[in-house]
């Protein structure tokens, strides 16, 4: 099983951050299904101030490209992603429209 770590920032607004947390306490079932069906077996998101950190554990069938294609074809995922942009802001150096940025591992014990 492979593990990926990604980062993203939220808009630095306490009210928006609380609303974002509320949405993630009850993620829409269609979003959970899209995550699971892509080969993601475990996903955790952590928050520090307005910085998000995501850990994904994926099986051998997972592909970032295939996940992106499936997401574009799924109206409910597109609705969710549009809604989430209200709360999210791109990290410095992100390409236009890029959200979560894959992090490089620099240490492992």
C-alpha positions in Angstrom: 0.0 0.0 0.0 1.3 3.5 -0.9 0.9 6.6 1.2 0.7 10.1 -0.1 0.7 13.3 1.9 -0.8 16.5 0.6 -1.2 20.1 1.8 -3.7 22.9 1.2 -4.6 26.1 2.9 -8.0 27.4 4.0 -9.1 31.0 3.8 -7.9 32.5 7.1 -11.3 33.2 8.6 -12.4 31.4 11.8 -16.1 31.3 10.7 -15.3 29.8 7.3 -12.9 27.3 8.9 -15.6 26.1 11.4 -18.0 25.7 8.5 -15.4 23.7 6.5 -15.0 21.4 9.6 -18.7 21.0 9.8 -18.9 19.8 6.2 -16.1 17.3 6.8 -17.9 15.9 9.9 -20.6 14.7 7.5 -19.1 14.3 4.1 -21.7 13.6 1.4 -22.1 9.9 0.7 -21.3 10.4 -3.0 -18.0 11.9 -2.1 -17.0 9.1 0.2 -18.0 6.6 -2.6 -15.9 8.5 -5.2 -12.9 8.3 -2.8 -13.3 4.6 -2.0 -14.0 3.6 -5.6 -10.8 5.3 -6.8 -8.6 2.9 -4.7 -8.1 5.2 -1.7 -8.4 2.9 1.3 -7.7 5.4 4.1 -7.8 9.2 4.2 -7.2 11.5 7.1 -7.1 15.3 7.1 -5.5 17.4 9.8 -5.8 21.1 10.5 -3.3 23.6 12.1 -4.6 27.2 12.0 -5.6 27.4 8.3 -3.2 24.7 6.9 -4.6 21.4 6.0 -2.5 18.2 5.8 -4.0 15.1 4.1 -2.7 11.5 4.4 -4.0 9.0 1.8 -3.3 5.3 1.8 -4.0 3.8 -1.6 -4.1 0.4 -3.2 -2.4 -0.6 -6.4 -5.4 0.4 -8.5 -5.2 4.1 -7.5 -4.0 6.7 -10.0 -4.1 10.5 -9.6 -4.9 10.9 -13.3 -7.8 8.4 -13.2 -9.2 9.9 -10.0 -9.1 13.4 -11.6 -10.9 12.1 -14.8 -13.6 10.3 -12.7 -14.1 13.5 -10.6 -14.5 15.6 -13.6 -17.2 13.2 -14.9 -19.1 13.1 -11.5 -21.5 16.0 -11.1 -21.8 15.5 -7.3 -18.0 15.6 -6.9 -17.9 18.8 -9.0 -20.7 20.3 -6.8 -18.6 19.4 -3.7 -15.4 20.8 -5.2 -17.1 24.1 -6.2 -18.5 24.4 -2.7 -15.1 23.7 -1.0 -13.4 26.4 -3.0 -15.4 28.9 -0.9 -13.2 27.8 2.0 -9.9 26.8 0.3 -7.1 28.9 -1.1 -4.2 27.6 -3.2 -0.8 27.3 -1.6 2.0 29.6 -2.8 3.4 28.2 -6.0 0.3 26.2 -6.9 -0.7 26.1 -10.6 -4.0 27.8 -11.6 -6.9 25.7 -10.3 -4.6 23.4 -8.3 -5.8 22.5 -4.9 -4.0 19.8 -2.8 -0.3 19.8 -3.4 1.7 16.5 -3.1 4.4 16.8 -0.5 7.8 15.2 -0.7 8.9 12.9 2.1 12.2 14.1 3.6 12.5 11.7 6.6 11.3 8.3 7.6 12.3 6.3 10.8 
